[in-house]
C-alpha cells in the first residue's frame, strides 16, 4: 500500500542568495519527491513569527524570525511516498556539522541557523505549514 504524503520545504535565504535552489530541487526530484508547487517570496518578520510560533519560547526564536525574513525564500509543496520522512532524511541534522554526508545541510548549510532548508517534521505540521504558504 502506498503512502503518498505532502510536506512543506523551504529553501532559506542563505541558499537562495548563493543560487543553490536548483541544486536543492534536484536532490528532491532525484529522490522521488515531486515538487507540486513552488514560489519565491519574501516574508515579513511578522509572518516569520507566525510561521515559527511553535518555537516562541525558545531562545533562538527572534533570530530565526529575523533570518527567515532577511531575504527571498522558496516555498515548495513536495509530494511522494512518505514525503515527510524522506524530506527530513534528505535535509540532514539541523546542525550541518552533525548532518550525514550528502544531505542538503551537509552539502550547503553554513551554520545551525543558516542551514539552507526547512522541512515539516510531521504530517500535522506539514498540513499547517502548507496551508500557511499556499492558502487559496
C-alpha positions as CSV (number, residue, x, y, z in Angstrom):
1,X,0.0,0.0,0.0
2,X,1.4,3.3,-1.0
3,X,1.7,6.2,1.5
4,X,1.7,9.3,-0.6
5,X,2.1,12.4,1.5
6,X,2.8,16.1,1.1
7,X,5.3,18.1,3.0
8,X,6.5,21.7,3.1
9,X,10.0,22.6,2.2
10,X,11.6,26.0,2.4
11,X,14.9,26.9,0.7
12,X,16.1,29.5,3.2
13,X,17.7,32.9,2.4
14,X,21.3,31.8,2.6
15,X,20.7,29.1,0.0
16,X,18.6,31.3,-2.3
17,X,21.3,34.0,-2.1
18,X,24.0,31.5,-3.1
19,X,21.9,30.3,-6.1
20,X,21.5,26.8,-4.7
21,X,17.8,26.5,-5.4
22,X,18.1,24.3,-8.5
23,X,20.7,22.0,-6.8
24,X,18.4,21.5,-3.9
25,X,15.3,21.0,-6.0
26,X,17.3,18.3,-8.0
27,X,18.1,16.5,-4.8
28,X,14.3,16.2,-4.0
29,X,13.3,15.1,-7.5
30,X,16.1,12.6,-7.8
31,X,14.8,11.1,-4.6
32,X,11.2,10.6,-5.9
33,X,9.7,13.8,-4.3
34,X,7.6,15.7,-6.8
35,X,7.6,19.5,-6.5
36,X,3.8,20.1,-6.7
37,X,4.1,23.8,-6.2
38,X,6.8,26.3,-5.6
39,X,7.2,30.0,-5.4
40,X,9.8,32.6,-4.5
41,X,8.6,35.0,-1.8
42,X,9.9,37.4,0.7
43,X,8.1,37.3,4.0
44,X,7.9,39.9,6.7
45,X,9.3,39.4,10.2
46,X,5.7,39.2,11.5
47,X,4.9,36.4,9.0
48,X,8.0,34.6,10.1
49,X,7.0,35.0,13.7
50,X,3.6,33.5,12.9
51,X,5.1,30.6,10.9
52,X,7.6,29.7,13.7
53,X,5.1,30.2,16.6
54,X,5.8,26.7,17.8
55,X,9.3,27.9,18.7
56,X,8.1,31.0,20.5
57,X,9.5,30.0,23.9
58,X,12.9,29.1,22.6
59,X,16.0,31.3,22.9
60,X,16.7,31.3,19.1
61,X,13.1,32.4,18.2
62,X,13.8,36.0,17.4
63,X,17.0,35.2,15.4
64,X,15.1,32.6,13.5
65,X,12.3,35.0,12.5
66,X,14.8,37.7,11.6
67,X,16.7,35.3,9.5
68,X,13.8,33.8,7.6
69,X,12.5,37.3,6.7
70,X,16.0,38.5,5.8
71,X,15.8,37.7,2.1
72,X,13.8,35.8,-0.5
73,X,12.9,32.2,0.2
74,X,11.4,29.4,-2.0
75,X,8.5,27.6,-0.5
76,X,7.5,24.2,-2.0
77,X,5.0,21.5,-1.6
78,X,6.8,18.2,-2.0
79,X,4.8,15.1,-2.7
80,X,5.8,11.4,-2.6
81,X,5.9,8.2,-0.7
82,X,6.5,9.0,3.0
83,X,7.4,12.6,1.9
84,X,7.8,14.0,5.5
85,X,10.3,11.3,6.4
86,X,12.1,11.3,3.1
87,X,12.5,15.1,3.2
88,X,13.8,15.0,6.8
89,X,16.4,12.4,5.7
90,X,17.5,14.4,2.7
91,X,17.8,17.6,4.7
92,X,20.0,16.0,7.4
93,X,20.6,17.2,11.0
94,X,19.7,20.8,11.9
95,X,23.4,21.4,12.6
96,X,25.3,20.9,9.3
97,X,28.3,19.7,11.3
98,X,26.2,16.8,12.6
99,X,24.5,16.1,9.3
100,X,25.2,12.9,7.4
101,X,27.3,13.0,4.2
102,X,25.5,14.1,1.1
103,X,22.5,15.6,2.9
104,X,21.4,19.1,1.9
105,X,22.6,20.6,5.2
106,X,26.0,18.8,5.0
107,X,26.5,20.0,1.4
108,X,25.2,23.6,1.7
109,X,24.5,24.5,5.3
110,X,26.7,27.3,6.7
111,X,25.7,27.1,10.4
112,X,23.0,25.8,12.7
113,X,21.0,28.9,11.9
114,X,21.9,29.2,8.2
115,X,21.2,25.6,7.4
116,X,19.7,26.2,3.9
117,X,16.4,24.3,4.3
118,X,13.4,23.8,6.4
119,X,11.1,20.8,6.2
120,X,7.9,19.9,8.1
121,X,8.6,17.5,11.0
122,X,5.2,15.7,10.9
123,X,2.1,15.1,8.8
124,X,0.1,17.5,11.0
125,X,2.7,20.3,10.8
126,X,3.1,19.7,7.0
127,X,-0.7,20.4,6.6
128,X,-0.5,23.6,8.7
129,X,2.7,24.8,7.0
130,X,1.4,24.1,3.5
131,X,-1.8,26.0,4.4
132,X,0.3,28.9,5.8
133,X,2.1,29.5,2.5
134,X,-0.4,28.1,-0.1
135,X,-3.7,29.5,1.2
136,X,-6.0,29.6,-1.8
